[in-house]
Amino acid sequence: MNHQGREQWKTKIGFIIAASGSAIGLGNIWRFPYMTGMNGGGAFVVVYLLCIVFIGLPLLITELKIGRMTQRSPIAAFRALKGKKSPSQLMGWLVLVSGFMMLSFYSVVGGWSLEYILKSFLSVFVSKSPQTIYDMFGELYSNPAKNLLWHTCFMLTCMAVVVAGVQRGIERWTEILMGILLVLILVMVGRGLTSPGAAEGIRFVFSPDFSKLTPGAILEALGHAFFTLSLAMGIMITYGSYLDDKADIPRFSFWVATVDTGVALLACLMIFPIVFSYGFEAQAGPGLVFKTLPVVFSQMPMGMFFSTVFFFLLFFAAVTSGISILEPVVRAAMDGLGWQRKTATLILGFSVLLVGVPSALSGSTLASLKLLGERNFFDSVDYLVTNWFFPLGSLAVAIFIGWFMSEKLLQSEFVKGSKVGKYFPVWLFVVRYVSPVGMMLIFLNIVGFFKLF
Ligand code: PHE
């Protein structure tokens, strides 16, 4: 607790692990490899790294600073920065609603990993034809009971951690889960690198062929940089509010971005060598993890062991992100409405669970319910959150900080506790110009103002 009675991280490393746990999630292990696969490999990776360094990292620093400076959760934080009457507090609402909606479908996907752990453990994939294994994903998607069950299990797990508080819940459990995750990843990378397709896999990820790079891929890389660093959902603001003035935020942020990127690359190094070894295509798209990989595992010696390890890893990564999406919403209710942590976690956790029900039923009972265009409920929420809320939220935060805050205040906050204070002008330049322009481009492209992909 700090002097205002607010919870604080127990250790610096605990904070770095918790923030990395938020950043490392389905985005690293499910989304990044398939995007890399679909966008031609190495060149996409290079662009993505540039986006992380030049746009993602400065914004990560910004969000953590907003949190630490105000010692508040998102809505109150923006209010504290600009006063009660300012419309800026709407931004707090925007990021919280985004997080709430995001968790409602993130939990459904996280839940699928539970089904796949069970299937692997029971050796369901063994001696089945690739087509049968592919179809299992469709069967899961169209099974209402299973989706509801796993979605509920996932949410209850997140709630159980959040209810225990910052140190005893989030910090302790992310430390444990991330520790196990690292070991599991190393096991899988070891498996990948000793398989016959290792060289081809490594080449695919690390040797850039820029002729394969499309303008659309560049924007996708940028969008993914926001997604993977858990920006624009109020998470880093909330996590930053549990830091004290001694914390070197720019340095910590650098570590979080490095660990997160490292894991995304390791995920490629475990997936592509095995995919190539068994003669599969890298361009499988979103089905890469849930369709292609189980087929590969089914043909590999001790495949069910590795399959179980892999899906556990996916589940742990998703849970540590899931709790980080729940925490800001819970914290906002604690700060703003004076609720107890337990009450806030129960009420809001169950609300997310309920709001997620239509997403969980999107492949079955509610398959004919179309919302945005031809999209079912799940796809609509996914589309809204990833394509609209994400860029808009980040854009709003960058513009607000870059253009509406006093430069003096920003500078004093930037250098506080930091050994890299001299980079303040670079940071300010990125927040003022580079990130807003980048996000504007993504956004205009998504809404169809111009079409790159
Ligand atoms: N960063 C998480 C991932 O890579 C996703 C996420 C986004 C989590 C936004 C929280 C908020 O999976």
Residues whose N, C-alpha, C, O or C-beta is under 5 A from the ligand:
A	BS01	LIG	S22 A23 I24 G25 L26 G27 N28 F227 T228 L229 S230 L231 M233 S321 I325
